[in-house]
Amino acid sequence: MGSNQYIFGMTRMDLRHLRYFVAVAEERHFTRAAERLGIKQPPLSLQIKQLEQELGTPLFRRLTRGVELTEPGTLLLNEARQILEQVERTKANVQRRARGETGRIRVGFAGATYFQPRVPGLIQAFRKRYPNVLLLPVQSNTPQLVEALRSGSVDVAFVRPPLGDGDGIAVHPLVEEPMRIVLPSKHPQTRERSVSLATLAHETFILFPRAIGPGFHDSIIASCQRAGFSPILGQEAPQISSIVHLVAAGFGISIVPHSIEQIRADGIVYIPIKGEAPRAPISLAVHKDNRSAAIRNFVALVRPRAPAPD
């Protein structure tokens, strides 16, 4: 059995005995050690005597002007320092975890939410403030991320509301960005500064499946209907970021969030929408019952003025 295990296995010896012992061993004097510890000298001598009785061996040789360690005392000093240092490290680690300064957070990203500048901005701000919290990215779509939040396989998620069945999920709005029309570069309206949706009534629209982003999909359909037509739906794209390449290939036109303009591809042009245009909201979703301090700190970056949950 290791010496640390032996010491912790003592029936009466506690950390106070070890701290008192180390103070006497380092000061080589009972009176100076008592002053350092802020106690009287007789109680300190009694504690050391009890420790020696517990271990069954003298730890100090009493000299005229102080004390010196015996061989067992020298061994105990090394072990006691290690134990006390480990206790302090453990205490500090527990306190840091309680403040949310360590741990890990699994962060979900729906669709192309990471293209929106505020999303990577929040990630960078959190990592700067809490460098010892590990962030693990998870790429998926909004419905799957909602289920992942419920199951606990994801801790927070950047999603595109509405969530449909969002029971048990807290949603914190982050940003609403304007949408842009994506046209093939040879389209006659690419010379316009902006284009109204009504002029696109006879175009084929490339959208991604409603099942993976119903809120985003329905917003585009509703905007076209308010403009006086129901869009002609063509090829579906597996994700928002792949839409621009289908437009460039001549499969049709589309409507995407403004931040998607970061995707540059030959054969396409992004055009602002004239008049009433759909918006692309992004929110941070988290399970309402989550009690992690690190996750609360993450959410606080999105809701800086909101009080911390009980």
Residue pairs with C-beta under 8 A, 6 or more apart in sequence:
1 9
3 75
3 79
4 79
4 82
4 83
7 13
7 18
7 76
7 79
7 80
7 83
8 83
10 54
10 55
11 54
12 50
12 54
13 51
13 54
13 55
15 83
15 84
15 87
16 47
17 47
17 50
17 51
17 54
18 80
18 83
18 84
19 37
19 84
20 33
20 37
20 44
20 47
20 48
20 51
21 48
21 51
21 59
21 76
21 77
21 80
22 77
22 80
22 81
22 84
23 33
23 36
23 37
23 44
24 30
24 33
24 44
24 48
24 60
24 67
25 59
25 60
25 69
25 73
25 77
26 33
27 33
27 36
28 66
28 67
28 68
29 65
29 66
29 67
30 41
30 44
30 45
30 48
30 66
30 67
31 41
33 44
34 40
34 41
34 44
37 44
48 59
48 60
51 59
52 58
52 59
52 60
55 72
55 76
57 70
57 72
58 70
58 72
58 73
59 69
59 70
59 72
59 73
59 76
60 67
60 68
60 69
60 70
60 73
61 67
61 68
61 69
61 70
69 77
93 102
96 102
96 132
97 103
97 293
98 293
99 293
100 130
100 133
100 292
100 293
100 294
100 295
100 296
100 297
101 130
101 132
101 133
101 294
102 132
102 133
102 294
103 133
103 134
103 292
103 293
103 294
104 133
104 134
104 135
104 136
104 294
105 133
105 134
105 135
105 136
105 155
105 156
105 292
105 294
105 295
105 298
106 136
106 138
106 153
106 154
106 155
106 156
107 123
107 135
107 136
107 137
107 138
107 154
107 155
107 156
107 157
107 158
107 298
108 137
108 138
108 139
108 140
108 145
108 148
108 149
108 154
108 156
108 157
108 158
108 159
109 119
109 137
109 138
109 139
109 140
109 157
109 158
110 140
110 141
110 142
110 145
110 157
110 158
110 159
110 160
110 213
111 141
111 142
111 160
111 208
111 212
111 213
111 216
111 239
111 240
111 241
112 239
112 240
112 241
112 257
112 259
112 260
113 119
113 158
113 159
113 160
113 282
114 120
114 158
115 241
115 257
115 259
115 260
115 262
115 263
116 174
116 175
116 177
116 257
116 259
116 282
117 259
118 174
118 175
118 282
119 158
119 174
119 282
122 174
122 301
122 302
123 135
125 301
126 133
126 135
126 297
126 298
126 301
127 133
127 135
129 297
129 301
130 294
130 297
133 294
133 297
138 145
138 148
138 153
138 154
138 157
140 148
141 212
141 213
141 239
142 159
142 160
142 161
142 163
142 212
142 213
142 214
142 215
143 163
143 164
143 211
143 212
143 214
144 212
145 154
145 157
145 159
145 285
146 157
146 159
146 163
146 164
146 165
146 166
146 169
146 285
148 154
148 157
149 155
149 156
149 157
149 169
149 285
149 286
149 287
150 168
150 169
150 287
152 287
155 286
155 287
155 290
155 292
155 295
156 284
156 285
156 286
156 295
156 298
156 299
157 284
157 285
157 286
158 174
158 282
158 283
158 284
158 285
159 171
159 282
159 283
159 284
159 285
160 213
160 215
160 216
160 280
160 281
160 282
160 283
161 171
161 173
161 215
161 281
161 283
162 214
162 215
163 169
163 171
163 215
163 285
164 214
164 215
166 285
168 287
168 288
168 289
169 285
169 286
169 287
169 288
170 285
170 286
170 287
170 288
171 283
171 284
171 285
172 283
172 284
172 285
172 286
172 299
172 302
172 303
173 281
173 283
174 281
174 282
174 283
174 284
174 302
175 281
175 282
176 279
176 280
176 281
176 282
177 257
177 258
177 259
177 279
177 280
177 281
177 282
178 257
178 258
178 272
178 273
178 277
178 279
178 280
179 220
179 223
179 255
179 256
179 257
179 258
179 273
179 277
179 278
179 279
179 280
180 255
180 256
180 257
180 258
180 260
180 261
180 270
180 271
180 272
180 273
181 195
181 197
181 200
181 253
181 254
181 255
181 270
181 271
181 272
181 273
182 243
182 244
182 247
182 253
182 254
182 255
182 256
182 260
182 268
182 269
182 270
182 271
183 189
183 190
183 195
183 247
183 253
183 268
183 269
183 271
184 190
184 247
184 248
184 250
184 253
184 267
184 268
184 269
185 248
185 266
185 267
185 268
185 269
187 253
187 269
189 195
189 199
189 271
190 269
190 271
192 271
193 272
194 271
194 272
194 273
194 274
195 271
195 272
195 273
195 274
196 227
196 273
196 274
196 275
197 223
197 224
197 227
197 273
197 275
197 277
198 227
198 228
198 229
200 224
200 231
200 253
201 224
201 227
201 228
201 229
201 231
202 232
203 231
203 232
203 252
203 253
204 232
204 233
204 234
204 251
204 252
204 253
205 220
205 224
205 231
205 232
205 233
205 234
205 252
205 253
205 254
205 255
206 234
206 235
206 236
206 237
206 243
206 246
206 247
206 251
206 252
206 253
206 254
207 217
207 220
207 233
207 236
207 237
207 243
207 254
208 216
208 217
208 236
208 237
208 238
208 239
208 240
208 242
208 243
209 217
209 236
209 238
210 217
210 218
212 239
213 240
215 281
216 240
216 280
219 278
219 279
219 280
220 231
220 255
220 278
221 230
221 231
222 278
223 255
223 276
223 277
223 278
224 230
224 231
226 276
227 275
227 276
234 251
234 252
235 246
235 251
235 252
237 243
237 246
237 254
240 256
240 257
240 260
241 260
241 263
243 254
243 256
243 260
244 254
244 256
244 260
244 263
244 265
244 268
245 265
246 252
246 254
247 253
247 254
247 267
247 268
248 265
248 266
248 267
248 268
249 267
255 273
255 278
256 270
257 280
258 280
260 270
261 270
284 299
284 302
286 295
286 299
290 296
296 308
296 309
299 306
300 306
300 308
